[in-house]
Amino acid sequence: MRKVQKGFSLIELLIVVAIILIIAAIAIPNLLRSRMAANEASAVGSLRTINTAEVTYSTTYPTIGFAALASLGGTAAACSSATGATSTTACLIDDVLATSAVKSGYNFAATAGGGVPAVTYASTASPSVPGQSGQRYFCSDQSGVIRYNATTACANTDASL
């Protein structure tokens, strides 16, 4: 009588491992590309939020004009206090974005133009790790148009979205 072999041979296990590695080699680059695309979409959304906050701020505080990024935020405690929003803590954007200026793999900055009231501003979004967290650089100004540059820091003369 012959013995019945139970289990898998070494060759069969190696074939299964090789198939899994081939599938992983195909899937991982696609995952990284889709993560970068999601980070870029989030950066554009955040710049739109900053644009809206800047317009709201300049309308609410016309003697000041546009503001820097930190002034657009405000902690939950400050925003819900009896005094509420002020020109230094306007409570218009999330305080995480306003204070740390980092979100979804992008670094954000917004600066008001000189003079009082400030009639211009510039906002930028650049990838924290270019090529990994995102490929494109984004920027906007008081016109509200979001622009991008694929290689270097964005300027308000680059192509618009």
C-alpha positions in Angstrom: 0.0 0.0 0.0 1.1 3.6 -0.8 1.1 6.3 1.8 -1.0 9.3 0.9 1.0 12.5 1.1 -0.6 15.4 3.0 0.3 19.0 2.7 2.1 21.0 0.0 5.4 20.4 -1.6 8.2 23.1 -1.4 7.8 23.8 -5.1 4.0 24.5 -4.7 4.7 26.9 -1.8 7.4 28.7 -3.8 5.0 29.2 -6.7 2.3 30.7 -4.4 4.9 33.0 -2.8 6.1 34.1 -6.3 2.6 34.9 -7.4 1.9 37.0 -4.3 5.2 38.9 -4.9 4.2 39.6 -8.6 0.8 40.9 -7.5 2.4 43.1 -4.8 5.0 44.5 -7.4 2.1 45.5 -9.6 -0.2 46.9 -6.8 2.2 48.9 -4.6 3.2 51.6 -7.2 -0.4 52.1 -8.1 -1.2 52.5 -4.4 1.5 55.2 -4.1 0.3 57.0 -7.2 -3.3 57.1 -5.9 -2.1 58.3 -2.5 -0.2 61.2 -4.2 -3.3 62.0 -6.2 -5.4 62.1 -3.0 -2.8 64.3 -1.3 -2.9 66.7 -4.3 -6.7 66.9 -4.3 -6.6 67.6 -0.5 -4.1 70.4 -1.1 -6.3 72.0 -3.7 -9.3 71.7 -1.4 -7.3 73.3 1.5 -6.2 76.2 -0.8 -9.9 76.7 -1.7 -10.7 76.8 2.0 -7.9 79.3 2.6 -9.2 81.5 -0.3 -12.7 81.5 1.2 -11.3 82.3 4.6 -9.2 85.2 3.3 -12.2 86.8 1.6 -14.4 86.3 4.7 -11.6 87.8 6.9 -11.1 90.8 4.7 -14.8 91.4 4.6 -15.2 91.0 8.4 -12.1 93.1 9.2 -11.9 95.7 6.4 -9.5 97.9 8.3 -7.0 95.0 8.4 -7.6 93.5 5.0 -6.1 90.0 4.3 -4.4 88.0 7.0 -1.6 85.5 7.6 -2.5 81.8 7.9 -2.2 81.7 11.7 -4.8 84.5 12.1 -7.4 82.6 10.1 -7.6 79.8 12.7 -8.4 79.5 16.3 -8.5 76.9 19.0 -11.8 75.3 19.9 -11.7 77.0 23.3 -11.1 80.4 21.9 -13.8 80.0 19.2 -16.4 78.9 21.7 -15.6 81.4 24.4 -17.7 84.4 25.2 -15.4 86.7 23.1 -15.6 84.4 20.1 -13.7 85.2 16.9 -11.3 88.2 16.8 -8.9 89.5 14.2 -6.1 87.4 15.7 -8.1 84.2 16.0 -10.8 84.4 13.3 -12.0 80.8 13.6 -12.4 80.5 9.9 -10.2 77.4 9.2 -9.2 74.4 11.2 -6.6 75.3 13.8 -4.5 72.3 12.8 -4.0 73.8 9.4 -3.6 77.3 10.7 -0.9 76.5 13.3 1.0 73.5 12.0 0.4 74.4 8.3 0.8 70.7 7.4 -2.0 68.5 6.1 -2.1 65.4 4.0 1.6 65.5 3.0 1.6 69.2 2.0 3.0 72.3 3.7 0.8 75.4 3.6 1.6 79.1 3.9 -0.4 82.2 3.5 1.0 85.7 3.8 -0.7 89.1 3.6 0.6 91.8 1.4 2.2 94.9 2.9 0.2 97.9 4.0 -2.9 98.5 6.1 -5.3 97.4 5.0 -3.6 94.5 3.2 -5.1 94.3 -0.3 -3.2 91.3 -1.5 -2.2 87.9 -0.1 -0.4 84.8 -1.4 -1.0 81.2 -0.3 1.1 78.2 -1.2 1.0 74.4 -0.9 4.2 72.4 -1.4 4.7 68.7 -1.0 6.4 67.7 2.3 8.5 65.1 0.4 8.4 65.9 -3.3 7.8 62.7 -5.3 6.4 60.8 -2.4 3.7 62.9 -0.8 2.9 64.8 -4.0 4.3 65.9 -7.3 2.9 69.3 -8.0 3.2 72.6 -6.1 0.1 74.8 -5.8 -0.5 78.5 -5.1 -3.2 81.1 -5.1 -3.7 84.8 -4.5 -6.5 87.4 -4.0 -7.8 86.5 -7.5 -8.9 83.1 -6.1 -7.4 81.2 -9.0 -5.5 78.1 -7.9 -2.3 77.5 -10.0 0.2 74.7 -10.1 3.8 74.0 -11.1 5.1 70.4 -11.6 8.7 71.0 -10.8 9.4 74.0 -8.5 7.7 76.4 -6.1 4.5 77.7 -7.7 4.2 81.4 -8.8 1.0 83.2 -9.7 2.1 83.2 -13.3 1.9 79.4 -13.7 -0.9 77.4 -15.3 -4.3 77.3 -13.5 -6.3 74.3 -12.6 
